[in-house]
Amino acid sequence: MSNKLSREKINFLSRQILAALDKNEQVEFLDDPNEIRLIIVKSIEEEMNLYGALDKKAVDKIHSQKKAIEEGSREWEILYRKYYNDELAKLGKLS
């Protein structure tokens, strides 16, 4: 269920974010723009890794059920959403 962004897409997004910040008159860069872009890249990668880990935890919980649950079934989807949201809530990322 997890989506992985390619390095190219992450770089594209980081350039788009940097450009949007650059256009904002309330934002002043105190560091080299490329250094800021690299921090944006790292932040995107860290978030993706976090959500990938949450995905794995949700899938692992489903696989640990006594009853085999077929991936893609309605029951699997419901459990996945529940377990994934439970993990998000533990991190305070779900209100």
C-alpha positions in Angstrom: 0.0 0.0 0.0 2.9 2.4 0.5 3.9 4.7 -2.3 7.6 5.3 -2.8 8.7 8.5 -4.5 11.6 8.3 -6.8 14.7 10.4 -6.1 13.8 12.4 -9.2 10.3 13.2 -7.8 11.6 14.1 -4.4 14.1 16.5 -6.0 11.3 18.0 -8.2 9.2 18.5 -5.1 12.0 20.1 -3.2 12.6 22.6 -6.0 8.9 23.4 -6.2 8.8 24.0 -2.4 12.0 26.2 -2.5 10.6 28.2 -5.5 7.3 28.8 -3.5 9.2 29.9 -0.5 11.4 32.2 -2.7 8.3 33.9 -4.1 7.0 34.6 -0.6 8.0 38.1 0.4 7.8 37.1 4.1 10.5 34.5 3.7 14.1 35.4 3.8 16.8 32.8 3.2 19.5 32.9 5.8 21.4 30.0 4.2 22.3 29.0 0.7 19.2 28.0 -1.2 20.7 24.7 -2.2 21.4 23.8 1.4 17.8 24.6 2.2 16.6 22.4 -0.7 18.7 19.5 0.6 17.1 19.9 4.0 13.7 19.8 2.3 14.8 16.6 0.5 15.9 15.0 3.8 12.6 16.0 5.4 10.5 14.4 2.6 12.6 11.2 2.8 12.2 11.0 6.6 8.5 11.4 6.4 8.3 8.8 3.7 10.3 6.4 5.8 8.1 7.1 8.8 4.9 6.4 6.8 6.5 3.3 5.2 7.2 2.0 8.7 3.6 2.6 9.7 2.5 0.8 6.6 4.7 -2.2 7.6 3.3 -2.2 11.1 -0.3 -2.2 9.9 0.4 -5.1 7.4 2.3 -7.1 10.1 -0.7 -6.8 12.4 -3.0 -8.1 9.7 -0.7 -11.0 9.0 -0.6 -11.8 12.8 -4.3 -12.5 12.9 -5.3 -16.0 13.7 -7.6 -16.0 10.7 -5.9 -15.6 7.3 -7.2 -12.4 5.7 -6.8 -12.0 2.0 -5.0 -8.9 0.9 -7.2 -6.6 -1.1 -10.4 -8.0 0.5 -12.8 -5.6 2.2 -11.9 -7.0 5.6 -8.2 -6.5 4.8 -8.8 -2.9 3.8 -10.8 -2.1 6.9 -8.2 -3.6 9.2 -5.4 -1.9 7.3 -7.0 1.5 7.7 -7.7 0.9 11.4 -4.2 -0.3 12.2 -2.5 2.4 10.1 -4.6 5.1 11.8 -3.9 3.6 15.2 -0.2 4.0 14.5 -0.7 7.5 13.3 -2.6 8.4 16.4 0.2 7.0 18.6 2.5 9.6 16.9 0.0 12.4 17.3 -0.3 12.7 13.6 -4.0 11.9 13.5 -6.6 14.0 15.4 
